């Protein structure tokens, strides 16, 4: 493919939407994280923990999720790529959520989030209907049942939260709905995509075609949904214990945890570490309720955030024709590791230094911003670097050979 026949920027984004949503996700995370830094420095008179958590879970994480799904779903199903109007829909609604969160119009932002989730449902259903007869993977991976489960949990939790905020329901609706909105969809995606992708990256995957596995995922999804009700109705230790048990069981069942990865690639080891951090963070949240916020940040900073950096690096380099670099000592991943580790340490140390609470939060935010900003600088030159079809085909074949060697 010569330069004159290379696709336009618009066509490239529609074929691989991660090229737009990954940088946008870091932009969202910078806004949500710098909130604490600006308050610690005295640049802001007031702070909002609700703003911070909502930006991080509804915009930052979901930008990476939608970037991955819009890129992967058409490939899994052999269906058409995203259209410009579909990409614009997700971008505009994501920006709308951010803007209304910034204006403290919580209900409007949450309403937009519901529409955003419904848009994801529409995209997925339309791709199933348009599935081509020669699709390489006859059916979607069984783990993908977690995506619709997550959408249902996310929408239900958001509706409950809105009704609680509008005082249609009593405060119990907020106690049930807020964690369900912030954690339900995110955890479901991690269990679904993570359960599919992580064991394949680590070389621990074993093919199993058992219809009962779908039933097992549905039961686990029901228990995850139940855990939010148990938590919100006053039994928070039991609720988080059930949630941690579901996470642990699903990741173990998928062979994503605790087996040691067969690959020595740094990004794979970071994926492995992030899975451990998610499991540890939720179990600590159950066993130490007095320190739950700090424990959850183990899962959020050391787990979800590290996972997005590791998987994001793999996606960006692979699609930029630089996949071979993943097997070497990538300097950016070491910066990410150090930044995430220091951010997590400072956030956890708040428990032991309450007098320096906001100073430590500011330092934690600074370290994360260094990691996130460095990663953004690293990926930007590669975002619109598109290899030729021949180059991409060769890389794909090499990747399959490496996965085959890991299995042996």
C-alpha positions in Angstrom: 0.0 0.0 0.0 1.6 3.3 -1.1 1.1 6.6 0.7 -1.5 7.8 -1.8 -3.8 4.8 -1.1 -3.6 5.0 2.6 -7.0 5.5 4.3 -8.1 9.0 5.5 -8.0 9.9 9.2 -11.8 9.5 9.4 -11.6 6.0 7.8 -8.8 5.0 10.1 -10.7 6.1 13.2 -13.8 4.2 12.1 -11.9 1.1 11.4 -9.9 1.3 14.7 -11.7 3.7 17.1 -9.2 3.1 19.9 -7.0 5.6 18.0 -9.4 8.4 19.2 -10.7 7.0 22.4 -7.4 6.0 24.1 -6.0 9.6 24.0 -9.4 10.9 25.0 -9.4 8.6 28.0 -6.1 9.9 29.2 -7.4 13.5 28.8 -10.5 12.5 30.9 -8.2 10.9 33.6 -6.0 14.0 33.8 -9.1 16.1 34.5 -10.3 13.7 37.2 -6.9 13.2 38.8 -5.7 16.8 38.7 -8.8 17.8 40.8 -6.9 16.6 43.9 -3.7 18.2 42.9 -5.3 21.6 42.3 -7.1 21.5 45.6 -3.9 20.4 47.5 -2.1 23.4 45.9 -4.8 25.8 46.9 -6.0 26.5 43.3 -9.5 25.4 44.2 -11.6 26.4 47.2 -13.8 23.2 47.2 -13.3 19.6 46.2 -15.7 16.9 45.2 -15.1 13.2 45.7 -18.2 12.5 43.7 -16.8 14.5 40.8 -13.5 12.6 41.0 -15.0 9.1 41.2 -17.6 9.8 38.5 -15.0 11.2 36.0 -12.7 8.3 36.5 -15.3 5.6 36.2 -17.8 7.1 33.7 -15.4 8.8 31.3 -11.7 7.7 31.8 -12.3 4.0 32.1 -15.2 3.9 29.6 -13.1 5.7 26.9 -10.7 2.8 27.0 -13.6 0.3 27.1 -15.4 1.8 24.2 -12.2 2.2 22.2 -11.4 -1.5 22.6 -15.0 -2.7 22.0 -15.6 -0.6 18.9 -12.4 -1.9 17.5 -12.8 -5.6 18.5 -16.5 -6.3 18.1 -16.5 -6.0 14.3 -13.4 -8.2 14.2 -14.9 -10.9 16.5 -18.2 -11.0 14.6 -17.0 -10.3 11.0 -19.4 -7.4 10.8 -19.0 -3.9 9.5 -16.7 -1.4 11.3 -18.1 1.6 13.2 -19.6 4.4 11.2 -18.7 8.1 11.6 -22.0 8.8 13.2 -21.5 6.0 15.7 -18.1 7.2 16.7 -19.4 10.8 17.0 -22.2 9.6 19.2 -19.9 8.0 21.7 -17.5 11.0 21.7 -20.2 13.6 22.1 -22.0 11.8 24.9 -18.7 11.2 26.7 -17.8 14.9 26.4 -21.3 15.7 27.6 -21.0 13.6 30.7 -17.7 15.3 31.5 -19.1 18.8 31.0 -22.2 18.2 33.2 -20.1 16.6 35.9 -17.9 19.7 35.8 -21.1 21.8 36.2 -22.2 19.5 39.1 -25.3 18.6 37.2 -25.1 15.1 38.4 -28.5 13.9 37.2 -28.0 15.2 33.7 -24.6 13.6 33.5 -25.9 10.3 34.7 -28.8 10.4 32.3 -26.3 10.9 29.4 -24.4 7.8 30.8 -27.6 5.7 30.5 -28.0 6.9 26.9 -24.3 6.1 26.2 -24.8 2.5 27.5 -27.9 2.1 25.4 -25.8 3.3 22.4 -23.4 0.5 23.2 -26.3 -2.0 23.2 -27.5 -0.7 19.8 -24.0 -1.0 18.3 -23.6 -4.6 19.6 -27.0 -5.7 18.4 -26.5 -4.1 15.0 -23.2 -5.9 14.6 -24.8 -9.2 15.4 -27.5 -8.6 12.8 -24.9 -7.6 10.2 -22.6 -10.5 10.9 -21.2 -11.9 7.7 -21.5 -15.5 6.6 -17.7 -15.9 6.5 -17.0 -14.6 10.0 -13.9 -16.4 11.2 -15.2 -16.9 14.8 -18.6 -18.6 14.4 -19.9 -17.3 17.7 -18.8 -14.5 20.1 -16.5 -15.7 22.9 -18.6 -17.0 25.8 -17.0 -14.5 28.2 -18.6 -11.7 26.2 -22.0 -12.4 27.9 -20.6 -10.2 30.6 -20.9 -7.1 28.4 -24.8 -7.1 28.3 -24.8 -8.1 31.9 -22.7 -5.1 32.7 -24.9 -2.8 30.7 -28.0 -4.0 32.6 -26.3 -3.6 36.0 -24.9 -0.2 35.0 -28.2 1.2 33.8 -30.1 -0.2 36.7 -27.7 1.3 39.2 -27.7 4.7 37.5 -31.5 4.8 37.5 -31.5 4.0 41.2 -29.0 6.7 41.9 -30.9 9.3 39.9 -34.2 8.4 41.7 -32.4 8.7 45.0 -30.9 12.1 44.1 -34.3 13.4 43.0 -35.7 12.1 46.3 -38.2 9.9 44.5 -36.8 7.1 46.6 -35.3 7.3 50.1 -31.4 7.5 50.6 -31.1 3.7 50.3 -31.3 4.1 46.5 -28.2 6.2 46.5 -26.4 3.7 48.7 -27.3 0.9 46.3 -27.1 2.8 43.0 -23.8 4.7 43.3 -21.5 1.7 43.7 -23.6 -0.2 41.2 -23.2 2.6 38.6 -19.4 3.1 39.3 -18.4 -0.6 39.6 -21.1 -2.7 37.9 -20.3 -2.1 34.3 -16.6 -1.7 34.8 -16.2 -5.0 36.7 -18.4 -6.8 34.2 -16.1 -5.6 31.3 -13.0 -6.7 33.2 -14.5 -10.1 33.9 -15.7 -10.4 30.3 -12.9 -9.0 28.2 -10.3 -9.8 30.9 -11.5 -13.3 31.2 -11.2 -13.7 27.4 -8.0 -11.8 26.8 -5.8 -12.2 29.9 -5.3 -16.0 29.8 -4.5 -15.8 26.1 -1.8 -13.1 26.7 -0.4 -15.1 29.6 -0.4 -18.4 27.8 -2.6 -20.1 30.4 -5.7 -20.3 28.1 -7.3 -23.8 27.6 -10.1 -24.0 25.0 -13.4 -25.2 26.5 -16.7 -25.3 24.6 -19.3 -25.9 27.3 -22.7 -24.4 27.1 -22.9 -24.5 30.9 -20.2 -21.9 31.1 -22.7 -19.3 29.9 -25.1 -20.3 32.6 -22.2 -20.0 35.1 -21.5 -16.5 33.9 -25.1 -15.6 34.2 -25.3 -16.8 37.8 -22.1 -14.9 38.6 -23.6 -11.8 37.1 -26.7 -12.2 39.2 -24.5 -12.6 42.4 -22.5 -9.5 41.4 -25.8 -7.6 41.0 -27.0 -8.9 44.4 -23.8 -7.8 46.1 -24.6 -4.1 45.5 -28.1 -4.5 47.1 -26.5 -6.3 50.1 -24.0 -3.5 50.5 -26.4 -0.6 50.1 -29.0 -2.1 52.5 -26.5 -2.1 55.3 -24.5 -5.3 55.1 -21.5 -3.8 53.4 -19.0 -6.4 54.6 -21.1 -9.2 53.2 -21.7 -7.3 50.0 -18.1 -6.7 49.3 -17.2 -10.2 50.3 -19.7 -11.6 47.8 -18.4 -9.2 45.1 -14.8 -10.3 45.8 -15.8 -13.9 45.7 -17.4 -13.5 42.3 -14.4 -11.7 40.9 -12.0 -14.3 42.3 -14.1 -17.2 41.0 -14.6 -15.8 37.5 -10.9 -14.9 37.1 -9.8 -18.3 38.4 -12.4 -20.1 36.1 -11.0 -18.2 33.1 -7.4 -19.1 34.1 -6.6 -15.4 34.4 -5.6 -15.8 38.0 -3.6 -16.9 39.9 -1.5 -18.9 37.4 1.9 -17.5 36.6 2.2 -16.2 33.0 4.3 -18.2 30.6 5.2 -15.0 28.7 8.1 -12.9 30.0 7.0 -9.8 28.2 6.8 -6.9 30.6 3.3 -5.8 29.5 2.0 -9.3 30.2 3.6 -9.3 33.6 1.8 -6.0 34.3 -1.5 -7.4 33.2 -0.9 -10.3 35.6 0.0 -7.8 38.5 -3.1 -5.7 37.7 -5.4 -8.8 38.1 -3.8 -9.5 41.5 -4.4 -5.9 42.5 -8.1 -6.1 41.6 -8.5 -9.3 43.6 -6.6 -8.0 46.6 -8.3 -4.6 46.5 -11.8 -6.0 46.7 -11.0 -8.6 49.4 -9.3 -5.9 51.5 -12.5 -3.8 51.0 -14.5 -6.6 52.5 -12.2 -7.4 55.5 -11.2 -3.9 56.4 -14.3 -1.7 56.0 -12.7 1.2 58.0 -10.1 1.5 55.2 -12.4 0.7 52.3 -11.6 3.8 50.2 -7.9 3.1 50.4 -8.4 -0.6 49.6 -10.6 0.2 46.6 -7.8 2.4 45.3 -5.6 -0.6 45.2 -8.1 -2.1 42.7 -8.6 1.2 40.9 -5.0 2.5 40.6 -3.0 -0.7 40.8 -5.6 -2.8 39.0 -7.9 -1.1 36.5 -5.5 1.8 35.7 -2.5 -0.4 35.3 -4.5 -2.8 33.2 -5.5 -0.1 30.8 -1.9 1.0 30.4 -0.7 -2.5 29.7 -3.4 -3.5 27.3 -3.4 -0.1 25.7 0.3 -0.3 25.0 -0.2 -3.7 23.4 -3.1 -2.4 21.2 -1.3 0.8 20.1 2.1 -0.8 19.3 0.5 -3.8 17.6 -1.7 -1.7 15.3 1.2 0.7 14.6 3.4 -2.0 13.2 5.7 -2.0 16.2 4.5 -5.2 17.9 8.1 -6.5 18.2 8.8 -3.8 20.7 6.4 -5.5 23.1 9.0 -8.2 23.6 11.7 -5.8 24.7 12.3 -3.6 27.8 9.9 -0.8 27.0 11.0 2.3 28.9 7.4 3.8 29.0 6.1 0.8 30.9 8.8 1.3 33.5 7.7 4.9 33.9 4.1 3.7 34.2 5.1 1.1 36.8 7.0 3.7 38.9 4.3 6.3 38.6 1.5 3.9 39.5 3.4 2.4 42.4 4.2 5.8 43.9 0.6 7.0 43.3 -0.7 3.9 45.0 1.7 4.2 47.9 0.9 7.9 48.6 -2.9 7.1 48.3 -2.6 4.3 50.8 -0.3 6.2 53.1 -3.2 8.7 53.7 -4.6 6.2 56.2 -1.5 6.6 58.4 -1.2 10.4 57.9 -4.7 11.9 58.3 -3.2 15.4 59.1 -1.6 15.4 55.7 -4.6 13.9 53.9 -4.9 16.4 51.0 -1.2 16.8 50.6 -0.8 13.1 50.2 -3.7 13.0 47.7 -2.0 15.8 45.8 1.2 13.8 45.6 -0.6 10.7 44.6 -2.3 12.6 41.8 1.1 14.1 40.7 2.7 10.6 40.3 -0.3 9.3 38.4 -0.3 12.4 36.1 3.4 11.8 35.4 2.7 8.2 34.4 -0.4 9.1 32.4 1.1 12.1 30.7 4.2 10.2 29.7 2.1 7.3 28.3 0.1 9.8 26.3 3.3 11.4 24.9 4.5 7.9 24.0 1.4 6.8 22.1 0.6 10.0 20.2 3.2 9.6 17.4 1.9 6.0 17.0 -1.9 6.8 17.1 -2.1 7.4 13.3 0.8 5.2 12.3 -0.9 2.6 10.1 1.0 -0.4 8.7 0.3 -1.8 5.3 -2.0 -4.8 5.0 1.1 -7.1 4.4 2.9 -5.8 7.4 -0.2 -6.3 9.6 -0.7 -9.8 8.3 2.9 -10.8 9.0 2.6 -9.4 12.6 -0.6 -11.3 13.1 1.0 -14.6 12.0 4.0 -14.0 14.3 1.7 -13.4 17.2 -0.2 -16.6 16.5 3.1 -18.5 16.4 4.1 -17.1 19.8 0.8 -18.0 21.4 1.1 -21.5 20.0 4.6 -21.8 21.5 3.3 -20.7 24.9 0.7 -23.4 24.9 3.4 -26.0 24.3 
